[in-house]
Each structure stands twice: as C-alpha cells, then as structure tokens.
C-alpha cells in the first residue's frame, strides 16, 4: 500500500523511473558526478564555458540558501538578492580597501548577511505567506537603495571595480588556471554537506515539522520562534557566502547586480528543482543558467518564459522536477525503526 502511495506521489513514466534509479544508486551516481566535475578543466572547454559552470555553482549555493527557508520551513522570501548583495559588497570592500584575504572577507560577508537575516527574521515572526513575501521584497529594495546611495562606502551607481581575485599563498585563482572553478567546487561541497547535516539533524526535523503544521509542531515542544529565526540566519549566511565569492569572480559589482530579477531567478531555481530537496538545486541552477545562453533571441522575454515555467510547474508538478522526496514520510532512525518493529 505504501509503495503505491509513494509511486502516486512521485508520478509515473520517465520521471518516476529516473527518481527510482537515482534513489537506488545514489552513491555510485554521486561518485561519478564528482569525478566528472573534477575532470572538467582537463576537457579543453573555453573560458566562456568555464565561467558559465562557475555561475551555475554560485546559483546552486543561492538556491540551497533559499531552500532552507522556503523549501524546509515554508517561509517565502522575495528579497534574497539583498543578502546576496550584502555578502558581495562586504567581501569586495574588505579586499579592495583593507587588502584582506578572500577567506576572511568571505566569512565576514557571510556573517554580516546572517546578522541582517537575524534582524529581518525577528520582526517578521508572525508573518507568513503574502505578508512575509512583501516584507522581504521591501528588504531587498532597501538593500539596493543603500548600495546606490551610500556613495562614500559603496561608490554609489558607479559600483566597485577591479575587485581582486582570491589568492592563496601568493597564488592567484583565475579562470585561466582553473583556480576559481575548483574554489567554486569546494564552496558548493561545503554548503551541500552543511545543508545535508542540518536537515538530517534535530533542527532540520523541526524545520520540516513547522512547514507541515505549526500548531502540531508547537504541541510537540518545538520552539517555533527560535527555529524560524535560525532558518533566516542560516539562509542569509549561505546567500552571503555566495555573494562574497561572486564579487571577485565577476570583478565588478553595482546596485543593478542585485535587483528583484535576481531574487526571482533564485526562487525559480528552488521551485523548478524541487522545494525541500538538495539535489533539486543543482538541476534548477543548471537549467535556468544555461537557458539564457542557448536562447539569446528570447532575452527580452526571459522572465516571461520563467513565469510560464513556474506556472506550468505549479500546475502539473508542484513538488518540482526532483522534489518527490520532499513529499515522502520522514525516514526514522534505525533504532526507532527497530523499536517500532518490536512493539508491533
């Protein structure tokens, strides 16, 4: 009976069999993907292709950051471009003005974004749905206005240019020597492992319970306030970390780099890939970052196409392409399963 229910939830046909294959052979598939990613620089791709691959990594991190808040806690944010910009500007300013190394700048940028997430999360605890979306949208626009008008620090509309590349022990990481690509892989791996550890922990189970039913979660002793604020902080930290890497990658940032369009793209990645999953963020980033590159004749209508994609997804597959696992019952730990088996 449960197998039939799971199959109904997952869907049928090609997508179902793909999901079943990935679930059954996830370790070998993950190992093969890792080996392929490590070997990419030796495949003779141009710097243009390598830059696209790195941007996919950046938006994968952004998707995982928003996914913590939206996919697991059910809190919709339309202003994550603000956290993205805070991390980018903080890291870039520290590297440009103070000459600090990339690691320190990235940590400070991510922590400052997390602090802003805390300050945004506290007053919005009682908000959800449309009301929370409007507040976060306002936060994103306020952050952009600060970047635009705080000229003595951010250089206003002229932006920050000549942002130095990350450097380790005197070795500069660039596209040419593939250092930026491998740095992206390290950051994506760290964020992925961290997200998996969070979701599989007691904190992650609290997040999922809050999304499913806040009243039931409260009756189970879960601290709703603490969990929601913590989700905001974690989400903002990951997004700020992605911003700290993005700034030296592109070498130039200005307020127009962090508009509502960026927030829309991040949300599209989460919905398309599958809310409440980690691997869905990889698929969503790949599709939505490559799509503009292969359809430049639609550039003026890019966000119209994104909107159509979202409408179609919400109508025919609301859980996302790889979001079937987010609707399955939570897998109990081994000791709990054994105890239930004894009682039955």
VEXKOL-913070 format. One line per 10 residues: number of its first residue (from 1); their letters; for each residue x, y, z of C-alpha. Coordinates in steps of 0.05 Angstrom, whole numbers, plus 5000, padded with zeros to 4 digits. Layout:
% VEXKOL-913070
NUM	a	X:Y:Z  ...;
% end
This chain:
% VEXKOL-913070
1	xxxxxxxxxx	5000:5000:5000  5055:5049:5020  5093:5033:4956  5033:5050:4914  5024:5115:4952  5096:5134:4942  5090:5119:4868  5029:5163:4863  5066:5219:4898  5127:5213:4855;
11	xxxxxxxxxx	5089:5210:4789  5096:5159:4734  5133:5146:4670  5203:5170:4655  5209:5218:4715  5188:5164:4764  5238:5113:4737  5293:5166:4738  5277:5182:4811  5277:5108:4828;
21	xxxxxxxxxx	5344:5098:4794  5376:5158:4829  5350:5135:4897  5374:5064:4888  5443:5082:4862  5454:5150:4894  5524:5134:4920  5553:5110:4853  5519:5166:4816  5546:5218:4865;
31	xxxxxxxxxx	5616:5189:4858  5614:5191:4782  5587:5262:4782  5643:5283:4829  5697:5252:4785  5667:5286:4723  5666:5354:4757  5739:5346:4779  5759:5328:4708  5721:5385:4673;
41	xxxxxxxxxx	5782:5433:4669  5820:5379:4631  5766:5373:4577  5790:5434:4538  5730:5479:4549  5737:5553:4535  5738:5606:4590  5667:5625:4569  5642:5555:4585  5682:5553:4650;
51	xxxxxxxxxx	5651:5619:4672  5581:5591:4659  5597:5529:4700  5622:5572:4758  5559:5615:4754  5519:5550:4759  5556:5535:4823  5542:5605:4851  5467:5599:4837  5467:5528:4865;
61	xxxxxxxxxx	5490:5558:4931  5439:5613:4926  5385:5561:4914  5407:5520:4974  5406:5582:5017  5334:5600:4998  5314:5527:5001  5330:5524:5075  5279:5579:5088  5226:5565:5035;
71	xxxxxxxxxx	5234:5491:5019  5241:5465:5091  5208:5518:5135  5156:5544:5085  5175:5618:5092  5174:5653:5024  5227:5706:5013  5228:5754:4954  5288:5793:4977  5346:5745:4978;
81	xxxxxxxxxx	5382:5789:4927  5392:5836:4987  5432:5783:5026  5469:5766:4962  5489:5839:4954  5509:5847:5027  5557:5789:5022  5585:5813:4955  5595:5886:4977  5624:5867:5044;
91	xxxxxxxxxx	5674:5818:5015  5693:5865:4958  5703:5925:5004  5747:5886:5052  5790:5860:4995  5794:5928:4960  5801:5977:5017  5836:5935:5071  5872:5883:5029  5848:5824:5070;
101	xxxxxxxxxx	5849:5754:5040  5789:5722:5008  5774:5672:5063  5769:5725:5117  5728:5771:5071  5680:5715:5053  5669:5695:5126  5656:5768:5146  5610:5779:5087  5570:5716:5103;
111	xxxxxxxxxx	5566:5734:5177  5542:5805:5162  5488:5776:5117  5469:5728:5173  5464:5786:5221  5417:5822:5173  5377:5757:5168  5371:5757:5243  5347:5830:5244  5297:5814:5188;
121	xxxxxxxxxx	5273:5749:5219  5257:5776:5288  5204:5827:5269  5172:5781:5217  5159:5720:5261  5084:5727:5259  5082:5738:5184  5075:5685:5131  5052:5677:5060  5039:5741:5022;
131	xxxxxxxxxx	5054:5787:5080  5123:5758:5092  5137:5760:5017  5121:5834:5015  5166:5849:5075  5224:5811:5046  5213:5844:4978  5218:5911:5014  5283:5889:5048  5314:5872:4981;
141	xxxxxxxxxx	5297:5940:4953  5322:5976:5015  5388:5939:5010  5394:5960:4937  5378:6033:4954  5433:6031:5008  5483:6005:4956  5462:6060:4909  5461:6120:4956  5516:6104:5007;
151	xxxxxxxxxx	5567:6131:4957  5626:6143:5005  5627:6069:5020  5596:6032:4961  5615:6082:4907  5541:6091:4890  5517:6077:4820  5588:6072:4795  5598:6008:4833  5661:5973:4855;
161	xxxxxxxxxx	5711:5953:4801  5778:5918:4797  5759:5871:4854  5820:5827:4866  5818:5753:4853  5823:5704:4911  5895:5687:4927  5925:5632:4969  5999:5633:4989  6014:5683:4934;
171	xxxxxxxxxx	5978:5641:4880  5922:5679:4846  5860:5638:4828  5835:5656:4758  5793:5627:4702  5856:5612:4662  5889:5568:4715  5821:5539:4736  5831:5562:4807  5763:5596:4810;
181	xxxxxxxxxx	5729:5534:4785  5760:5489:4839  5746:5542:4892  5673:5541:4870  5672:5465:4876  5699:5470:4947  5647:5522:4968  5590:5483:4936  5613:5419:4970  5618:5454:5038;
191	xxxxxxxxxx	5549:5485:5031  5518:5419:5007  5548:5378:5064  5526:5432:5114  5455:5433:5088  5450:5357:5090  5477:5356:5161  5426:5410:5182  5367:5376:5150  5384:5308:5180;
201	xxxxxxxxxx	5392:5337:5249  5341:5354:5303  5340:5425:5276  5323:5401:5206  5266:5358:5233  5239:5419:5269  5241:5459:5204  5201:5405:5167  5151:5400:5224  5139:5475:5223;
211	xxxxxxxxxx	5127:5475:5149  5076:5418:5154  5036:5445:5214  5058:5500:5262  5005:5483:5313  5025:5409:5315  5098:5429:5319  5084:5474:5378  5047:5418:5414  5107:5373:5403;
221	xxxxxxxxxx	5151:5423:5441  5186:5455:5381  5205:5527:5392  5174:5560:5331  5205:5628:5343  5276:5602:5351  5271:5555:5291  5244:5608:5243  5297:5659:5263  5351:5605:5258;
231	xxxxxxxxxx	5327:5588:5188  5331:5661:5167  5402:5665:5195  5426:5601:5161  5394:5620:5095  5424:5690:5096  5493:5663:5114  5495:5616:5055  5469:5670:5008  5520:5720:5034;
241	xxxxxxxxxx	5576:5668:5024  5555:5660:4952  5557:5736:4944  5627:5740:4974  5651:5692:4920  5611:5725:4865  5644:5793:4873  5716:5772:4858  5691:5724:4805  5660:5780:4762;
251	xxxxxxxxxx	5709:5834:4784  5655:5888:4783  5590:5898:4822  5539:5954:4825  5468:5962:4854  5439:5935:4789  5474:5868:4802  5425:5854:4859  5355:5872:4834  5289:5836:4843;
261	xxxxxxxxxx	5304:5798:4779  5359:5761:4817  5311:5742:4873  5262:5717:4821  5316:5674:4789  5334:5643:4856  5261:5628:4871  5254:5597:4802  5313:5552:4816  5282:5527:4881;
271	xxxxxxxxxx	5213:5515:4850  5238:5482:4786  5289:5437:4820  5243:5417:4878  5229:5452:4944  5253:5412:5003  5309:5376:4966  5383:5389:4959  5397:5356:4892  5340:5395:4860;
281	xxxxxxxxxx	5380:5459:4869  5434:5432:4823  5384:5416:4768  5348:5482:4776  5413:5522:4771  5436:5483:4710  5372:5493:4672  5360:5566:4688  5432:5589:4680  5443:5553:4614;
291	xxxxxxxxxx	5375:5572:4586  5392:5646:4574  5457:5626:4540  5424:5580:4490  5364:5625:4476  5392:5694:4469  5338:5711:4418  5289:5709:4477  5329:5754:4523  5276:5809:4522;
301	xxxxxxxxxx	5224:5757:4544  5268:5717:4591  5227:5730:4653  5162:5718:4615  5189:5649:4600  5209:5640:4673  5138:5658:4693  5109:5608:4644  5156:5554:4671  5134:5568:4743;
311	xxxxxxxxxx	5060:5567:4725  5068:5501:4687  5108:5471:4744  5058:5492:4797  5001:5464:4755  5030:5397:4734  5087:5382:4782  5085:5429:4843  5138:5389:4880  5190:5405:4826;
321	xxxxxxxxxx	5227:5361:4778  5266:5326:4833  5221:5344:4891  5186:5278:4900  5225:5260:4964  5201:5324:4998  5130:5294:5000  5150:5226:5027  5146:5209:5101  5207:5226:5142;
331	xxxxxxxxxx	5254:5167:5148  5261:5146:5220  5329:5130:5251  5348:5056:5253  5339:5049:5329  5269:5079:5325  5250:5032:5268  5275:4972:5308  5235:4994:5370  5171:5002:5329;
341	xxxx	5183:4933:5299  5188:4902:5368  5123:4935:5391  5085:4911:5330;
% end
